[in-house]
Each structure stands twice: as structure tokens, then as C-alpha cells.
Amino acid sequence: MEGQKTIDVQEKVSNDSNNKAIVDMIYEDFSTTPSDSPITSHATYLLLILMASHFIMETKTQVFNSSLAIEISKSLHKAFKIRNFVFFLSEHLLNDMDIMADFFPKFWKNFPRTPYVMVTRMYSHMQGFLDTRSLIYVFTTGYDDPILNLAANNLKGIRYFRTILVFLPRGIHNKSIVLDAEEYVNFNDNLLNIFAWIWKKQFSRTLLLSVANNIYLQEPFPTPTIINKTDNWSIGDFFIRYTKNLRGRIIKTPICYDLPRVFRLPNNVPSGVSGKLFAAFMRSINASLIDDTTCYSIKTPYNLTKILQDVYEGHFEISIHSYTEMLHSPAGSSYPVGINDFCFIVPFRRHSPEHLFLQRTLQNSAWVLVVFGVFYVTLCILWLSPEEKRDFSLAFLQSISSFLYLPPPQTLNTRAKYTHILSILLFILGFCLTNLYQSKMSSYLTASLPDSQINTMADLLATDLKVMVMEHELPILKSAGFHSEFLKRLIPVKKDIMDFHRDHLNTTYGYSSQTDRWHFLNKQQVQLNYPLFHLSEICIGPYYLVFPIHEDSILHKSLRYFILYTAQYGLQVYWSRGAFADALALKYVNMMVVNEEIKPFLEPGKTSLHFET
């Protein structure tokens, strides 16, 4: 809070002689509280926010029953043990201090707490500053009052807190509330526009007080309806949570093609892992899911960037399309459905390079021992040979021949017994070593070496493989610090091209993929002896898999508990299997089966063999 701005407001208010009483009352209480005193949970605070405007309009005394507002506050405090009171006061009401001078002294008399006064023109998010046992007052003069936007921005993320909106129109000043036709139309239009603003900003637990003791509530479902509760109100009618029964409320969301998360069946029923979960959630809260027909074709791919922007701008309250939360989304997000790594899938090497069969037959330590043994035996043969017949190359050749179990190139021309013993030992050693090596190599020839696959960045850069990624993923990969040579291999494409290649397991390229997509694609190749693709170790993350949803949506809490329950009951695994069966029936995926039936040696009906010469 800038000090100069505070002084300006104080001077403007203090110069008005009619405002002196309320100004003295506010700042007397404020002066008794140190400016740097810690905020405790046991105090109730007055947050007085003054909006700056270019035109300060003069208003006349307006009719407002302070006793009714305070009576409601006392009843709420008795029922819910309210600990914090927050006030957003319109600047247009500053000149009408008769209302404030009547309301605030009565309020502090009934709630004797130390007020915390904040005079500001800046937005300050209050999420985390308040708890659920708070009561928020918003004093406004109309739907175009800037205090409404200030309150919406400050209460972002906690708009489900109990809120009382006090509507005091500037054009109504007669205490008898005798309205002519024009004033009545203006009042009614203002009231409708304020409730439209309440619904748009998702202040789901709000009541409205106005002149002549009028109390208005909004019944949100199935369609928003304004109800006048002036004559028969009770605390039980206020701040009702609508989380389990939305009474058939229509939820619009685009339903596009995004295998395996969302796709449509021929009867336009949503399927897919996220699609089935979302449809079940709509049934659980008695809401109606409607496709907004953004994707006219059943195979039209979705545009994630546009969907997130539409949710942020309020065109959609929620979307059926879940996404891996690696994007810096402007929209809010739901409770995580799962956890995904962002990895790359690469073609599976059915045959390892030929030199690996010879090299990897024995471990590296064994090869070092063999090489050491060859030179050691060479030196032994050279030392045991007569001086006149000592030849290093001949001894080295003799050593290699012995290890390979081959006939020696030349018999040692000596009759010494120790040379005969050495020849027998070398024969046995060569026999054992050669047979061990051949058996090991034979076993490796029947299977692919698992560590010969493309797993690391170095393995991928050693090949000429290109990798397809989505266009919106490329900036994220560039900021992740990957090798520049790897970034040159990336081919950014649109979703329809990615789906065409990746979903059909085209081994020409590697592909970016999240964990849930990989598990779905991998089901197609579980019957193969050699899979077409495997998941590499080139990954970033993990990230949450979430639904895009408006941050203050009334669906937020009910969706969170629904996701938790479905995960505990194993329904997400069940829906994943059902989604794969649907995709298989629609031929979006293919179960690859290898038919290796043993053919009979005799044809049916024959009992003997006939050989021709």
C-alpha cells in the first residue's frame, strides 16, 4: 500500500465536514492498533477498500436498514462462529456518511473487535489470508460500480465464502421508497445485472440486501432465478451448498477426438478414459452434458490451447478434455486425475548390432581376464621354449590357438615333461573356455539384447531418428534444457498429423507421449513377440493430469471428491479397459496378434506318407 495514496484519500474524506464523525471513528480505532501488529485468528477485521474513480458523484441520503444487516450477521455468527468480517466499501458511498455512521457504530457495538483498516487502490489476493469462517460484505451502488471487480479479484479462489452484497442505488433517496416508472426500471435492471455478475463470477453463496429491508437470493439450478425472501427469511435459507444435485443444469463443453482420453461413439456418447469419468461425474451431480458442436466431425481433433483460453475467459465453465499440466495454463485446474511423465516413445530394435553378439557374450571383466590370460600364457610358452627356438610371434599364436581349442600351429620341439603338462593344461582350458563362449553366444542369438535399445539421449543422437512433437510442446522442450542436437531432431506437427502417425504405430519416427497415452498404445502390442515401440528414459516431469475448470466454479469441490472416490474404488482402471474396448470396436486401435499355429505334418484325411523319387 502506497503511503501517498492513503494520505490523498484521507485528506479528501477529512475535508468534508459531514464525514468527520465516521472518519474520526475509523482512524481512532486504527490508531490503537500498531501498523506492524501480527494478524491473529482470534480477531475480526474491517477491510475497508476504497476504489479510485475519475468522477466522484454526489449522492443523497439513501435508505438502508442497518439493524437488519446486523441481525443477519448475529444469526450467522451464532450458527457458524464467524471469526472474520471483511468489508468492501464503494467510493461512491463515501459522500453519504449517514449510512456508514449508522451502520458501523452499531456493528462494532455488537461485535466488539479491533478493526484492521486498509485503504488501497491495488488488488491484493486474500486467498490464504482468510478461512472459511468469514463473512464478507460488499457495499455497491450498481452493477457498474468498480468495487465489484475489486472484490472479485481480491476474492479469487475463495468466492464460495459467505458473502452479503448490499445494493444501495444512487438514484433512490426517498425514505418512503415511492418509485416512479423510470426509477423502478433502473432499480430492476441494476438488480438483474448484479445477479448476472454474481452468477458469472461464481459467488455461489451470496445473498443481496437492498433498500426497504429487501432480501434477495438466487436459486441457481436448473436456471438462475431471483427469489425475494424479505417476508419469510431464515438462516437455513442462506448460503446453501449446491454440490450434489444440480437439478439438470446444462454443462456445455466441446467433445473432440483425443485418443485415449476423449472420443465420441457413433451415437455421440463420450468415451475414453477422461470421457467416461466426466460423464459419470455429470450423472452423479444430476447435470446434463451437452456438446457445444465445436468439433463437428467425430474425428475432429481438439485444440488444447483454445480450450484452455475459453475456460479462462468464461466461455466454458469446465472441459471434458483432460491434459497434462505442463503448460502454463491461464485457466484453473481440477484435482489431479493421475500423474504423468512426459517421455518419448521410440521404435523397438528387433536385432541388436552384430558386433554386440560377440562383445556382450562375456562380461567386460571376463574379456579383460581372457586378454590378460593370452599374454600370460604367451610369456609362459616363451620362457619354457629353448633359447635357440624362442619366437614371440609363434608363442603368441600358440597361446591364442590353445584358448580357442584349435590344433597348435607347431608342436613344441622339446622332450621336457613340463612342456607336455603345459600343453595338456592349455588343451583343457581351451576346451572349457570355447564351449562356454559358444553356449553363451547361442543363447544371445535367440533373443534381442535389452540394453541395445534407444533409452538415453546419447543412444538417440547416435541414430538418425526424427521425433514428432506437438506444436505447443516445442517451447516447453526448449526451456527444459535439452541438447541442441536433439532439438534439431524435433518435428512440430498439429494434432491430426500426430494422431495419424502415433496411433497407428508408424515406426518411421519417434513420438512425444505422456504416460497414460503410452499405456493405452502399449495394449495393442502386448501379444507381439517383439513390440513395435518401447518407452525410452528420456523424460521430464512428473506432471498432474487435470481437467481445465474455472477457478471459482461451483463444480470444483464435488469434482475433487468424485475423482478421489473413483480412484479408491478402482473405477478409473475399469473405465480405461472399457475405453480401449470402444476404441478397438471403432478400429481406432488394432490388437496385433501373431498367429503361430503348428501346421499338421499330415493333411486331414491322409493316414500315410507317399514319397516320390
Buried (B, 14 or more C-beta within 10 A) or exposed (E): EEEEBBEBBBEBBEEEEEBBBBBEBBBEBBEEBEEEEEEEEEBBBBBBBBBBBEEEEEBEEBBBBBEBBBEBBBBBBEEBEBBBBBBBBBBBBBBBBBBBBBBBBBBBEEBEBBBBBBBBBEEEEBEEBBEEBBBBBBBBBBBEBBBBBBBBBBBBBBBBBBBBBBBBBBBBBBEEBEBEEEBEEBBEEBBEEBBEBBBEBBBBBBBBBBBEBBBBBBEBBBEEEEEEBEEEBEEEEBBEEBBEEBBEBEBBBBBBBBBBBBBBBEEEEBBBBBBBBBBEBBEBBBBBBEBEEBBEEBBBBBBBEEBBBBBBEEBBBBBBBBBBBBBEBEBBBBBBBBBBBBBBBBBBBEEBEEEBBEEBBBEEEBEEEEEEBBEEBBBBBBEBBEEEEEEEEBBBBBBBBBBEBEEBEEEBEEEEEEBEEBBEEBEEBBEEBBEEBEEBBEEBEEEBBEEBBBBEBEBBBEEEBEBBBBEBBBEBBEEEEBEEEBBEBBBBBEBEBBBEBBBEBBEEBBBBBBBBBBBBBBBBBEEEEEBBBBBBEBBBBBBBBBBBBBBBBBBBBBBBEBBEEBBEEEBBEEBBEBBBEBBBEBEBBEEEEEEEEEEEEEEEEEEEEEEEE
